[in-house]
Amino acid sequence: MQSRITGTTMPVLEITLAPGERLTAEGGDVAWLTSGFSLETSTRFGSGGRGGFMSGLKRALGGGQLFLTEYTPPRSGGFVAFAAQLPGSIREITVDPAAPVMVLSGSFVASTSEIEVSVGLQKKIGAGLFGGAGVVFQKLAGHGTAWVQLAGEITEYDLPAGQSLWVHPGHLALLPADLRVEFASIGGVKNKLFGDSLLMAEVHGPGRIWLQSMTPAKLAAAIQPYLPDRSSSSSSDD
């Protein structure tokens, strides 16, 4: 299996498969592919070869799809391409059984068949998953290769033991699953909508983290004023 990432602001991931190789991805994300591929959709894909409906439910809780699609090439081989959904970059990461990783919900693009995709349920970051942080993480475990999409420009930090960094949760794009993350409100920062505190993630070293300069929520908020007012259009049609 060979991968190629082309483009700059809106990159494209192209994965070439040899006969007998398989690729797992979210069903609606494929952009184009060579003819002859066999596609099968199931809840068991993305579970590292294990599980079924419950594994799919865990993915859904992590912001992914309940069903994933497996791509199998024809005898002559072929390629599948995925286009970025936001300005940013696509990264290829190696997942080791001893070192699962966390990615921000919606970042998963595709993986080899032995990668397990689930919700990032951990006691140490549970408050941020379903609390006021408004973010959910996906956990990638198993053994193999995964491709993830990160928004905007990427900044990497190697945090030594004893050092921590405060990060807005939406900018926390990729991190080791065993890295200690705590969520807390910081007073004195006037929230645009509610209260006078800001919920932040405190990431503790040692470990490397990948931070993204853009968040989907901030991008949506920036373009929202320029979108047509559907309620006004509906009223004028009545």
Phi, psi and omega in degrees: 000131181233142180238152178217129179247121182239162179094178182235278184291320179238079188288163177237133176260122179243122182242121179262128182247138174272163178305133180094345178274154181224150181229138179249135180205165175288135194306314187274005188268349182293139179262312175201163181200156178288158184289158175097356180290146171259127182245132177225132181249134182200160175283341184282338177292148183079014179242019178064029181084006181233169170073187182200244184299319181296325176294320177295324179295321178296323176296317181297322178296333178274009178090004179264196181263147177296319180252141173241160182249135176256130181255123177240124185282164174288179183300332181274356183083182180171182180227155177237139181237141178234130181262142179298143180266344178223155173301133181162222182216158174247129182243142173263127181234146175263126181255129181248144180305330182271355185218069175295160182234159175248136175231151179296142182309135180091355183279333183296131178250304183199168179199166169287165193292342183268007178272133177259124180251121182213178177284144183278066181279112175217143180301322186286340176238010182302324181297328180278338182291312186234015180258207185292349180293334177069023179232154178229142178249149172256142179255129177250117183230175180104210183222120179155206184238140176227154177239131183231151179255128180242140189267139178073206176274151184249130175242131181251141177230135171259107182270122176285166177300136179091350180255145177227163181221134176273129184225135170298129188307325181292343179267353181276096191269319187208135181199156174298144183294335183268004179287137183279123180231130178235144181250136181207154177271135178255117181284160177091353178255113184290114177288139183296332186247314187225132169069192182231029179228158182236128179276123182233161175256130174257114183260127184254135175283170010271149176153165180257139177233150178244122182249138180255140184283338181246144172240144179304323181295317180290326176295316179297319180294326182290324183266348183303318180297341183263358180278149178300144177277102185292327181295321178292321180295319181294321181294321182289335180282339184285000000 
